[in-house]
Amino acid sequence: MGSASPISYFSKMKQLLTIVFIGLVFFGCNSNDAEIEELKREVEELKNQKPQDSKEEENDEIQNDTYSNTSSTPTAEEYCNKGVYYAEKGEYQLAIDNFTKGIKLDLDGANLAIAYYNIGIAYSKLGNYEDAIADYTRAIRIDPDYAKAYISRGSAYSKLGNYEEAIADYTRAIRIDHYDDDAYNNRGIAYRKLGNYEDAIADYTRAIRLDPAADAYYNRGYAYADLGNYEDAIADYTRAIRIDPNDPSAYRSRGIAKQNAGLSYCSDYKRACDLGKKDCCNWYIEDNCKD
């Protein structure tokens, strides 16, 4: 369910990337614990909002603030803000370089854990999951209750196909924060990858209770379909479509479930085709579907 986006403690940048599933957040570096907790709460409230029109202006403001230091040597705070700025721009190696410079200065405690977490996010964005895992692990060693770091490390393990380790990390995150829907949804995905469909459905259901998002309904529908329970699969795909009517994968999967259940499916393939699923265009033609 979600991609991660940067948040500076001086200019709070809102999220967006799901997601499926995949939800991960950059934080600025120089702040006290009370500010960190307040920003974490704000991130949770804002994580499903779309970027605002002022986003580009906010980025420009950060860039100007970042380079406004009058001294010859930037502070740790300024290096971290540079890291946030570059990460938001998608320049992840530059983000890593600046977060690393910040770490070498006067960061400690929670700020140090956040900086390592930020580097892990940037490595994940670059597809370098081994190094991402190493930095998430550093963040966790500093702050063993860093739930988001466990979730992010679990996601990196999943990308490498190490689903058992991923499940272990999602479970640790859930023990710390029982109300994180991403942890349940992501653990459900890992269970499904291992063929443990019943546990996957249970976790998707927990995620839906916390946040009835389209991704969780879609994922649960997929697990029901794996079990041959096409009726419940169709119901969940339909719920996902009501939330996000422009998701071609939901129409495609619902069409497959309907076809397997002996129901009319052509309209779903047509809609998926119109939304960009080329294989559904072929199926629509091959099955002699008509509008």
N, C-alpha and C positions, 0 to 999 in steps of 0.2 A: 504494500500500500504506500504506501509512499516513498519521493526522493528527498534528499536533505537539502536544505538551503541555509545560508548563513544568517546569524542573528548577532549584531553588535550590541554591546551594552550601552553604546552612545546613540545608535540609530537602529531600532529594532526591525530587522528584516523578516518578513513573513514567509512562510513556506508555501511550497507546492506539492515532485516525482513521485505512486502507490503499490497501487499499489501496494501491485503487487505485490506488490506488494510490497510492490512491494512497500517508511517513516522515521527518521534520523535527522539530527539538527546540529548545525554549527553554532557555537557560542563564542562571543568575544572573550577576551582573556582577563582584563583587569577589573575586578569587581568584588565586593564583599559577599558573604554567604547569603545575606538577606536579599540582595539584589538578584543573585543567581536563582534563588528559589522563586522569586516573583517572576522572573523572566521565563523560568520553566513552566510556571502556571499559565503565563500568557501564550507560550508556544502551544500548549495543549489546547487552549481555546481557539487559537488561530490556525491550527494545522490543516483544517479542511477548507479554509478560505482561499479564494483565488488571489493572485498577486494584484495589488492596487495599481492604479494609473500612476501613482507617485513613485513607483519603485525605482525608475531610472533616476529620478531626482535624488532619492535617498542614496543610491549608489554613488552619485556624483558628490554628495555631501560627505560621504565616508572617505572618498578619495581625497577630497580637499583637506579633511581633518587629519587624514593619515600622514600627509606630507607637510603639515603645518608646524611641526616641531622646529623651534628655533635653534636648538642645540645641534652639535655636529653628529651626535650619536643618537639614533632613535631609541625610544624606550621599549620595554617589553610590550606594553600596551599598544604602542603604535605598530610594532611588528605584527601583533595579533590582529589588529584592525586591517592591516594590509592583507593578512591571510584571509580574513573574512571577505574583503573586497574582491580579491582574486578568485576565491572559491565561487562567489556569486556570479562572477563573469565566466566561470567555467575554465579558468586557467589554474588547474589544480596543482601542477608542479610548482608554480610560483607561490600558491597558497602554502604548500608544504614547506617550501624554503623559508617563508616568513614566519610561520608558526614555529619552525625549528629555531630560528634566530631568537624568537621571543622566549623559548624554553631555556636558551643558554644564558639569559639574563636573570631577572629576579623573580621568576615565577615559582610558586610553591603551593602545596596543599591543593584545594579544590581547583584553583586556576591552572595548576600544572596538569591535573587530570583532564580538565576541559581541553587544554591545548593538545594533549596526546589524542584525545577523542577526535578533535577536529582533523588532525593529521590522518587518523584512521579513515574518516569519512572521505577525505580527498583521495587517499590511496584506493578506496573502494570505487570511487568515481572513475579512476584510471584503470580499473580492472585488476589492480595489483592486490589481490585478496590476502596473500601471505603477509605482506608488510602491513596491511590494514589490521589483520588479526594481532600482529605483534604490538601495534600501537594501542589498539583497544585493550589488550592485556596490560600494558603499562598503565593505562587510565584506571583499570580495575584494581591493580595493585595499590595504587594511591588512594582510590575511593572504592572499597569493596561493595558499597551500596549503590553504585552507579548503574541503575537499571537500563538506561538507554545504551550504555556501552555493552552490556550483555546482549541486548537485542541486536545491536549492530554487528557484534562479533558473531552472533548466531547466524545472521544473514550472510556474512562472509563465508562461514563454514558451509552454509547451504549452497552458495555459489560454487564451492569446490566439491560439492557432492558429499560432504561429510555431515550427513543428516543426524547422526547420533549426537555428535558434539553440538550441533545446532539446537537440537531438542534440549540438551542439558543447559545451554545458555538461556534459551527462552524460559525454561523452568525456573532458573535462578532469578531472572527478571520478574517473573510472576510472583515469586516469594517476596520480593522487595516491594512490588507494586501490583496489587491484585486487580487494579482497574485499568491496566494498559491493554487495550484491545489489539494493538499491533502484536504484542507478545503472543496472545492466543491465536490470532490469525496466522502469524508466521509459523508457530509451532504446528498448527493444523496442516500447513503446506508441507512441512518436513515429515509429519506422520503419513500424509498421503503419498509422498515420494517413496516411503518405505513400505507402502501397501497396507498401512494400518488405517483403514478407512473409517472405522467406528470411532477411534480416538480423534481422527481428523474432524469428523462431523461434530463431535462433542466440543472441540476447541473452536470451530467456526461458530457454533451456537453461542458459546460464551462471548465471543467477539461481537456477535450481532446484538446480544443483550446490552453490551456496553456501548456499542455504536452501530446501528443498523445501516452499514455502508454497503454499496453495490458490490465491492470486491469480496466481502465476506459471504454475501448471498451467492455470488457466482462460484466461489470456491466450494461452498457447501453443496451447491448443485452438482458440481463436477464430481465430488466424492459420492453423492447419491447415484450418479450415473455409473460410476465405477462399480457400484454394488448392484447395478441393474434395476435400481429403484427409479424408473424414469418419471413416474408421477411426481414424486417429491423433487426430482431434479428439475423438471419443467416448472414447477411452482417457484423454486428458488431463482431460476434464470429469469422468470417473469418478474419477480420482485426486483432483481438487479436491473432489469430493463426499465422498470418504472422509475427507478432512481436515476439511471443514466441511459436515456433512450438512444444514445448515439454510440453505444459500445458494440462494435461488430462481432466481437467474440461471443457475447451473450446470445445474440441472434443465431450465430453459427452453432453454438453448443445446444441451444434450445431446439434448433432444427434437427440436429442429429438425434437428440433424445426423443423428439416427436416421431421421427422416422423409425427409430428402434421400437417405439411403442405402437407403431401402426397408425399414427395420427397424421393429419395433414401438416406438411412441413414446408411446402414450397414458398410461402410468404416470408418465412424466416430466412431461407437461403437468399431470396431476392433482396431483402433488407440488408443482410450481411454483405451481399455483393455490392449493393449501392454504397455501402459504407467502406468498401475497400478490400473485402475478403475475396480475392480472386478465385480461390478454390471453390467458393460457394457459387460464383458465376458459372463455373464449369458444371457443377452438380445441378444447378438450376436448368441448364440446357440439356445435359445428359438424361435427366429424369423427365424431360418433356413437360416441365412445369409451365403453367400459364398464369398470367396475372388475373 
